[in-house]
Amino acid sequence: MTDYSLTDLSNKSGEVVEAAFKGPVHITRRGKRKFVLLTTEDYERLVGAADLRRAFHPDDAPEEIIAMMLAALSKEDSSNR
């Protein structure tokens, strides 16, 4: 990834944007990476690949999740008989 400072982003915005078309660009502040500039296509690919699984405490689980779990447990219980 290419690195640019926040000052570079202000002074060389065209160059920074062109670099982002080639791949993600780190934007730094005081030498530390603070932001990443990337194309919409790259962003959507990353978001689309995100893990959508969620964990719930039994007291906080949505009703449809509880019903699904109880049905699966009931099915498993009946197949073990």
Backbone as XML, in Angstrom:
<?xml version="1.0"?>
<chain id="A" units="angstrom">
  <residue number="1" name="MET">
    <atom name="N" x="0.845" y="-1.189" z="0.000"/>
    <atom name="CA" x="0.000" y="0.000" z="0.000"/>
    <atom name="C" x="0.880" y="1.238" z="0.000"/>
  </residue>
  <residue number="2" name="THR">
    <atom name="N" x="0.390" y="2.241" z="-0.657"/>
    <atom name="CA" x="1.083" y="3.521" z="-0.705"/>
    <atom name="C" x="0.681" y="4.350" z="0.508"/>
  </residue>
  <residue number="3" name="ASP">
    <atom name="N" x="1.620" y="5.086" z="1.055"/>
    <atom name="CA" x="1.346" y="5.959" z="2.202"/>
    <atom name="C" x="1.446" y="7.420" z="1.786"/>
  </residue>
  <residue number="4" name="TYR">
    <atom name="N" x="0.491" y="8.209" z="2.254"/>
    <atom name="CA" x="0.514" y="9.660" z="2.095"/>
    <atom name="C" x="0.134" y="10.275" z="3.424"/>
  </residue>
  <residue number="5" name="SER">
    <atom name="N" x="0.679" y="11.434" z="3.696"/>
    <atom name="CA" x="0.306" y="12.150" z="4.919"/>
    <atom name="C" x="-0.971" y="12.950" z="4.682"/>
  </residue>
  <residue number="6" name="LEU">
    <atom name="N" x="-1.573" y="13.420" z="5.772"/>
    <atom name="CA" x="-2.740" y="14.295" z="5.633"/>
    <atom name="C" x="-2.385" y="15.557" z="4.847"/>
  </residue>
  <residue number="7" name="THR">
    <atom name="N" x="-1.164" y="16.049" z="5.036"/>
    <atom name="CA" x="-0.709" y="17.222" z="4.287"/>
    <atom name="C" x="-0.648" y="16.897" z="2.795"/>
  </residue>
  <residue number="8" name="ASP">
    <atom name="N" x="-0.131" y="15.714" z="2.475"/>
    <atom name="CA" x="-0.108" y="15.284" z="1.070"/>
    <atom name="C" x="-1.514" y="15.225" z="0.507"/>
  </residue>
  <residue number="9" name="LEU">
    <atom name="N" x="-2.442" y="14.731" z="1.307"/>
    <atom name="CA" x="-3.828" y="14.642" z="0.843"/>
    <atom name="C" x="-4.354" y="16.022" z="0.472"/>
  </residue>
  <residue number="10" name="SER">
    <atom name="N" x="-3.990" y="17.017" z="1.248"/>
    <atom name="CA" x="-4.417" y="18.390" z="0.943"/>
    <atom name="C" x="-3.694" y="18.962" z="-0.278"/>
  </residue>
  <residue number="11" name="ASN">
    <atom name="N" x="-2.390" y="18.743" z="-0.319"/>
    <atom name="CA" x="-1.573" y="19.381" z="-1.357"/>
    <atom name="C" x="-1.487" y="18.594" z="-2.661"/>
  </residue>
  <residue number="12" name="LYS">
    <atom name="N" x="-1.652" y="17.283" z="-2.591"/>
    <atom name="CA" x="-1.497" y="16.438" z="-3.774"/>
    <atom name="C" x="-2.710" y="15.529" z="-3.937"/>
  </residue>
  <residue number="13" name="SER">
    <atom name="N" x="-3.899" y="16.086" z="-3.771"/>
    <atom name="CA" x="-5.106" y="15.257" z="-3.770"/>
    <atom name="C" x="-5.257" y="14.441" z="-5.050"/>
  </residue>
  <residue number="14" name="GLY">
    <atom name="N" x="-4.921" y="15.030" z="-6.191"/>
    <atom name="CA" x="-5.023" y="14.308" z="-7.457"/>
    <atom name="C" x="-4.112" y="13.087" z="-7.491"/>
  </residue>
  <residue number="15" name="GLU">
    <atom name="N" x="-2.906" y="13.249" z="-7.007"/>
    <atom name="CA" x="-1.945" y="12.142" z="-6.961"/>
    <atom name="C" x="-2.420" y="11.043" z="-6.009"/>
  </residue>
  <residue number="16" name="VAL">
    <atom name="N" x="-2.971" y="11.448" z="-4.865"/>
    <atom name="CA" x="-3.469" y="10.483" z="-3.889"/>
    <atom name="C" x="-4.640" y="9.691" z="-4.465"/>
  </residue>
  <residue number="17" name="VAL">
    <atom name="N" x="-5.555" y="10.379" z="-5.111"/>
    <atom name="CA" x="-6.716" y="9.713" z="-5.708"/>
    <atom name="C" x="-6.269" y="8.762" z="-6.812"/>
  </residue>
  <residue number="18" name="GLU">
    <atom name="N" x="-5.342" y="9.166" z="-7.634"/>
    <atom name="CA" x="-4.827" y="8.288" z="-8.697"/>
    <atom name="C" x="-4.193" y="7.037" z="-8.095"/>
  </residue>
  <residue number="19" name="ALA">
    <atom name="N" x="-3.476" y="7.196" z="-7.002"/>
    <atom name="CA" x="-2.869" y="6.042" z="-6.337"/>
    <atom name="C" x="-3.957" y="5.104" z="-5.800"/>
  </residue>
  <residue number="20" name="ALA">
    <atom name="N" x="-5.063" y="5.671" z="-5.330"/>
    <atom name="CA" x="-6.166" y="4.854" z="-4.792"/>
    <atom name="C" x="-6.839" y="4.034" z="-5.889"/>
  </residue>
  <residue number="21" name="PHE">
    <atom name="N" x="-6.790" y="4.492" z="-7.123"/>
    <atom name="CA" x="-7.338" y="3.693" z="-8.229"/>
    <atom name="C" x="-6.513" y="2.429" z="-8.459"/>
  </residue>
  <residue number="22" name="LYS">
    <atom name="N" x="-5.243" y="2.470" z="-8.061"/>
    <atom name="CA" x="-4.351" y="1.318" z="-8.251"/>
    <atom name="C" x="-4.389" y="0.367" z="-7.062"/>
  </residue>
  <residue number="23" name="GLY">
    <atom name="N" x="-4.866" y="0.848" z="-5.915"/>
    <atom name="CA" x="-4.925" y="0.023" z="-4.707"/>
    <atom name="C" x="-5.148" y="0.897" z="-3.494"/>
  </residue>
  <residue number="24" name="PRO">
    <atom name="N" x="-5.437" y="0.277" z="-2.348"/>
    <atom name="CA" x="-5.680" y="1.054" z="-1.126"/>
    <atom name="C" x="-4.490" y="1.956" z="-0.778"/>
  </residue>
  <residue number="25" name="VAL">
    <atom name="N" x="-4.793" y="3.122" z="-0.237"/>
    <atom name="CA" x="-3.784" y="4.112" z="0.143"/>
    <atom name="C" x="-3.927" y="4.410" z="1.628"/>
  </residue>
  <residue number="26" name="HIS">
    <atom name="N" x="-2.825" y="4.291" z="2.353"/>
    <atom name="CA" x="-2.831" y="4.684" z="3.766"/>
    <atom name="C" x="-2.639" y="6.189" z="3.865"/>
  </residue>
  <residue number="27" name="ILE">
    <atom name="N" x="-3.455" y="6.807" z="4.703"/>
    <atom name="CA" x="-3.295" y="8.232" z="4.997"/>
    <atom name="C" x="-2.747" y="8.301" z="6.426"/>
  </residue>
  <residue number="28" name="THR">
    <atom name="N" x="-1.614" y="8.970" z="6.568"/>
    <atom name="CA" x="-0.955" y="9.001" z="7.872"/>
    <atom name="C" x="-1.070" y="10.373" z="8.529"/>
  </residue>
  <residue number="29" name="ARG">
    <atom name="N" x="-0.964" y="10.352" z="9.832"/>
    <atom name="CA" x="-0.914" y="11.588" z="10.626"/>
    <atom name="C" x="0.206" y="11.404" z="11.627"/>
  </residue>
  <residue number="30" name="ARG">
    <atom name="N" x="1.184" y="12.277" z="11.545"/>
    <atom name="CA" x="2.362" y="12.203" z="12.412"/>
    <atom name="C" x="3.038" y="10.834" z="12.313"/>
  </residue>
  <residue number="31" name="GLY">
    <atom name="N" x="3.069" y="10.310" z="11.087"/>
    <atom name="CA" x="3.757" y="9.059" z="10.831"/>
    <atom name="C" x="2.984" y="7.794" z="11.160"/>
  </residue>
  <residue number="32" name="LYS">
    <atom name="N" x="1.787" y="7.943" z="11.701"/>
    <atom name="CA" x="0.976" y="6.769" z="12.042"/>
    <atom name="C" x="-0.202" y="6.660" z="11.096"/>
  </residue>
  <residue number="33" name="ARG">
    <atom name="N" x="-0.488" y="5.448" z="10.657"/>
    <atom name="CA" x="-1.613" y="5.232" z="9.742"/>
    <atom name="C" x="-2.932" y="5.490" z="10.466"/>
  </residue>
  <residue number="34" name="LYS">
    <atom name="N" x="-3.757" y="6.345" z="9.880"/>
    <atom name="CA" x="-5.034" y="6.727" z="10.489"/>
    <atom name="C" x="-6.236" y="6.390" z="9.618"/>
  </residue>
  <residue number="35" name="PHE">
    <atom name="N" x="-6.071" y="6.416" z="8.289"/>
    <atom name="CA" x="-7.180" y="6.198" z="7.365"/>
    <atom name="C" x="-6.705" y="5.354" z="6.199"/>
  </residue>
  <residue number="36" name="VAL">
    <atom name="N" x="-7.656" y="4.749" z="5.513"/>
    <atom name="CA" x="-7.363" y="4.039" z="4.270"/>
    <atom name="C" x="-8.329" y="4.556" z="3.215"/>
  </residue>
  <residue number="37" name="LEU">
    <atom name="N" x="-7.792" y="4.968" z="2.089"/>
    <atom name="CA" x="-8.592" y="5.435" z="0.965"/>
    <atom name="C" x="-8.619" y="4.312" z="-0.065"/>
  </residue>
  <residue number="38" name="LEU">
    <atom name="N" x="-9.832" y="3.887" z="-0.456"/>
    <atom name="CA" x="-9.958" y="2.837" z="-1.450"/>
    <atom name="C" x="-11.173" y="3.083" z="-2.316"/>
  </residue>
  <residue number="39" name="THR">
    <atom name="N" x="-11.203" y="2.402" z="-3.449"/>
    <atom name="CA" x="-12.315" y="2.575" z="-4.376"/>
    <atom name="C" x="-13.584" y="1.962" z="-3.789"/>
  </residue>
  <residue number="40" name="THR">
    <atom name="N" x="-14.708" y="2.397" z="-4.305"/>
    <atom name="CA" x="-15.994" y="1.844" z="-3.877"/>
    <atom name="C" x="-16.040" y="0.346" z="-4.142"/>
  </residue>
  <residue number="41" name="GLU">
    <atom name="N" x="-15.503" y="-0.080" z="-5.264"/>
    <atom name="CA" x="-15.495" y="-1.506" z="-5.599"/>
    <atom name="C" x="-14.733" y="-2.309" z="-4.550"/>
  </residue>
  <residue number="42" name="ASP">
    <atom name="N" x="-13.558" y="-1.812" z="-4.140"/>
    <atom name="CA" x="-12.783" y="-2.507" z="-3.105"/>
    <atom name="C" x="-13.535" y="-2.523" z="-1.774"/>
  </residue>
  <residue number="43" name="TYR">
    <atom name="N" x="-14.149" y="-1.393" z="-1.441"/>
    <atom name="CA" x="-14.914" y="-1.317" z="-0.192"/>
    <atom name="C" x="-16.073" y="-2.314" z="-0.193"/>
  </residue>
  <residue number="44" name="GLU">
    <atom name="N" x="-16.834" y="-2.341" z="-1.275"/>
    <atom name="CA" x="-17.982" y="-3.247" z="-1.358"/>
    <atom name="C" x="-17.541" y="-4.709" z="-1.319"/>
  </residue>
  <residue number="45" name="ARG">
    <atom name="N" x="-16.392" y="-5.014" z="-1.921"/>
    <atom name="CA" x="-15.862" y="-6.370" z="-1.872"/>
    <atom name="C" x="-15.523" y="-6.754" z="-0.434"/>
  </residue>
  <residue number="46" name="LEU">
    <atom name="N" x="-14.918" y="-5.832" z="0.305"/>
    <atom name="CA" x="-14.581" y="-6.105" z="1.701"/>
    <atom name="C" x="-15.825" y="-6.270" z="2.566"/>
  </residue>
  <residue number="47" name="VAL">
    <atom name="N" x="-16.788" y="-5.399" z="2.386"/>
    <atom name="CA" x="-18.026" y="-5.475" z="3.172"/>
    <atom name="C" x="-18.797" y="-6.741" z="2.819"/>
  </residue>
  <residue number="48" name="GLY">
    <atom name="N" x="-18.821" y="-7.087" z="1.549"/>
    <atom name="CA" x="-19.529" y="-8.286" z="1.114"/>
    <atom name="C" x="-18.909" y="-9.561" z="1.653"/>
  </residue>
  <residue number="49" name="ALA">
    <atom name="N" x="-17.617" y="-9.532" z="1.927"/>
    <atom name="CA" x="-16.919" y="-10.711" z="2.433"/>
    <atom name="C" x="-16.954" y="-10.783" z="3.953"/>
  </residue>
  <residue number="50" name="ALA">
    <atom name="N" x="-17.598" y="-9.823" z="4.589"/>
    <atom name="CA" x="-17.621" y="-9.783" z="6.052"/>
    <atom name="C" x="-18.379" y="-10.984" z="6.618"/>
  </residue>
  <residue number="51" name="ASP">
    <atom name="N" x="-17.943" y="-11.429" z="7.768"/>
    <atom name="CA" x="-18.594" y="-12.537" z="8.463"/>
    <atom name="C" x="-19.848" y="-11.991" z="9.144"/>
  </residue>
  <residue number="52" name="LEU">
    <atom name="N" x="-21.011" y="-12.481" z="8.746"/>
    <atom name="CA" x="-22.278" y="-11.966" z="9.265"/>
    <atom name="C" x="-22.806" y="-12.767" z="10.449"/>
  </residue>
  <residue number="53" name="ARG">
    <atom name="N" x="-22.035" y="-13.748" z="10.922"/>
    <atom name="CA" x="-22.485" y="-14.526" z="12.079"/>
    <atom name="C" x="-22.508" y="-13.634" z="13.311"/>
  </residue>
  <residue number="54" name="ARG">
    <atom name="N" x="-23.449" y="-13.899" z="14.190"/>
    <atom name="CA" x="-23.579" y="-13.125" z="15.421"/>
    <atom name="C" x="-23.740" y="-14.078" z="16.597"/>
  </residue>
  <residue number="55" name="ALA">
    <atom name="N" x="-23.299" y="-13.643" z="17.754"/>
    <atom name="CA" x="-23.471" y="-14.424" z="18.979"/>
    <atom name="C" x="-24.441" y="-13.673" z="19.888"/>
  </residue>
  <residue number="56" name="PHE">
    <atom name="N" x="-25.282" y="-14.429" z="20.579"/>
    <atom name="CA" x="-26.266" y="-13.836" z="21.476"/>
    <atom name="C" x="-26.222" y="-14.546" z="22.818"/>
  </residue>
  <residue number="57" name="HIS">
    <atom name="N" x="-26.459" y="-13.810" z="23.857"/>
    <atom name="CA" x="-26.745" y="-14.413" z="25.155"/>
    <atom name="C" x="-28.188" y="-14.910" z="25.054"/>
  </residue>
  <residue number="58" name="PRO">
    <atom name="N" x="-28.505" y="-16.068" z="25.632"/>
    <atom name="CA" x="-29.874" y="-16.593" z="25.508"/>
    <atom name="C" x="-30.965" y="-15.591" z="25.885"/>
  </residue>
  <residue number="59" name="ASP">
    <atom name="N" x="-30.683" y="-14.726" z="26.843"/>
    <atom name="CA" x="-31.688" y="-13.737" z="27.252"/>
    <atom name="C" x="-31.890" y="-12.631" z="26.221"/>
  </residue>
  <residue number="60" name="ASP">
    <atom name="N" x="-30.912" y="-12.450" z="25.344"/>
    <atom name="CA" x="-30.960" y="-11.343" z="24.380"/>
    <atom name="C" x="-31.215" y="-11.792" z="22.945"/>
  </residue>
  <residue number="61" name="ALA">
    <atom name="N" x="-31.307" y="-13.091" z="22.711"/>
    <atom name="CA" x="-31.465" y="-13.599" z="21.345"/>
    <atom name="C" x="-32.837" y="-13.232" z="20.788"/>
  </residue>
  <residue number="62" name="PRO">
    <atom name="N" x="-32.906" y="-12.876" z="19.506"/>
    <atom name="CA" x="-34.205" y="-12.596" z="18.870"/>
    <atom name="C" x="-35.082" y="-13.855" z="18.873"/>
  </residue>
  <residue number="63" name="GLU">
    <atom name="N" x="-36.374" y="-13.643" z="18.889"/>
    <atom name="CA" x="-37.337" y="-14.755" z="18.958"/>
    <atom name="C" x="-37.127" y="-15.772" z="17.839"/>
  </residue>
  <residue number="64" name="GLU">
    <atom name="N" x="-36.868" y="-15.294" z="16.617"/>
    <atom name="CA" x="-36.703" y="-16.240" z="15.509"/>
    <atom name="C" x="-35.460" y="-17.111" z="15.686"/>
  </residue>
  <residue number="65" name="ILE">
    <atom name="N" x="-34.426" y="-16.585" z="16.318"/>
    <atom name="CA" x="-33.224" y="-17.375" z="16.589"/>
    <atom name="C" x="-33.522" y="-18.429" z="17.650"/>
  </residue>
  <residue number="66" name="ILE">
    <atom name="N" x="-34.236" y="-18.026" z="18.682"/>
    <atom name="CA" x="-34.608" y="-18.973" z="19.741"/>
    <atom name="C" x="-35.456" y="-20.096" z="19.158"/>
  </residue>
  <residue number="67" name="ALA">
    <atom name="N" x="-36.445" y="-19.760" z="18.334"/>
    <atom name="CA" x="-37.310" y="-20.765" z="17.726"/>
    <atom name="C" x="-36.497" y="-21.724" z="16.851"/>
  </residue>
  <residue number="68" name="MET">
    <atom name="N" x="-35.552" y="-21.195" z="16.088"/>
    <atom name="CA" x="-34.720" y="-22.027" z="15.228"/>
    <atom name="C" x="-33.864" y="-22.984" z="16.063"/>
  </residue>
  <residue number="69" name="MET">
    <atom name="N" x="-33.294" y="-22.474" z="17.143"/>
    <atom name="CA" x="-32.457" y="-23.310" z="18.006"/>
    <atom name="C" x="-33.287" y="-24.397" z="18.687"/>
  </residue>
  <residue number="70" name="LEU">
    <atom name="N" x="-34.458" y="-24.047" z="19.180"/>
    <atom name="CA" x="-35.312" y="-25.038" z="19.834"/>
    <atom name="C" x="-35.759" y="-26.110" z="18.854"/>
  </residue>
  <residue number="71" name="ALA">
    <atom name="N" x="-36.063" y="-25.720" z="17.626"/>
    <atom name="CA" x="-36.460" y="-26.691" z="16.608"/>
    <atom name="C" x="-35.305" y="-27.637" z="16.290"/>
  </residue>
  <residue number="72" name="ALA">
    <atom name="N" x="-34.103" y="-27.111" z="16.187"/>
    <atom name="CA" x="-32.933" y="-27.944" z="15.897"/>
    <atom name="C" x="-32.655" y="-28.897" z="17.056"/>
  </residue>
  <residue number="73" name="LEU">
    <atom name="N" x="-32.779" y="-28.404" z="18.277"/>
    <atom name="CA" x="-32.565" y="-29.266" z="19.442"/>
    <atom name="C" x="-33.630" y="-30.350" z="19.524"/>
  </residue>
  <residue number="74" name="SER">
    <atom name="N" x="-34.859" y="-29.986" z="19.224"/>
    <atom name="CA" x="-35.959" y="-30.952" z="19.250"/>
    <atom name="C" x="-35.740" y="-32.032" z="18.191"/>
  </residue>
  <residue number="75" name="LYS">
    <atom name="N" x="-35.315" y="-31.618" z="17.007"/>
    <atom name="CA" x="-35.059" y="-32.566" z="15.922"/>
    <atom name="C" x="-33.912" y="-33.514" z="16.310"/>
  </residue>
  <residue number="76" name="GLU">
    <atom name="N" x="-32.853" y="-32.944" z="16.889"/>
    <atom name="CA" x="-31.718" y="-33.762" z="17.307"/>
    <atom name="C" x="-32.119" y="-34.752" z="18.393"/>
  </residue>
  <residue number="77" name="ASP">
    <atom name="N" x="-32.933" y="-34.268" z="19.335"/>
    <atom name="CA" x="-33.389" y="-35.116" z="20.441"/>
    <atom name="C" x="-34.222" y="-36.283" z="19.922"/>
  </residue>
  <residue number="78" name="SER">
    <atom name="N" x="-35.114" y="-36.015" z="18.968"/>
    <atom name="CA" x="-35.986" y="-37.070" z="18.449"/>
    <atom name="C" x="-35.192" y="-38.070" z="17.597"/>
  </residue>
  <residue number="79" name="SER">
    <atom name="N" x="-34.094" y="-37.646" z="16.973"/>
    <atom name="CA" x="-33.312" y="-38.577" z="16.157"/>
    <atom name="C" x="-32.401" y="-39.459" z="17.010"/>
  </residue>
  <residue number="80" name="ASN">
    <atom name="N" x="-32.177" y="-39.057" z="18.258"/>
    <atom name="CA" x="-31.332" y="-39.839" z="19.162"/>
    <atom name="C" x="-32.133" y="-40.908" z="19.912"/>
  </residue>
  <residue number="81" name="ARG">
    <atom name="N" x="-33.410" y="-40.967" z="19.706"/>
    <atom name="CA" x="-34.252" y="-41.939" z="20.439"/>
    <atom name="C" x="-34.282" y="-43.258" z="19.742"/>
  </residue>
</chain>
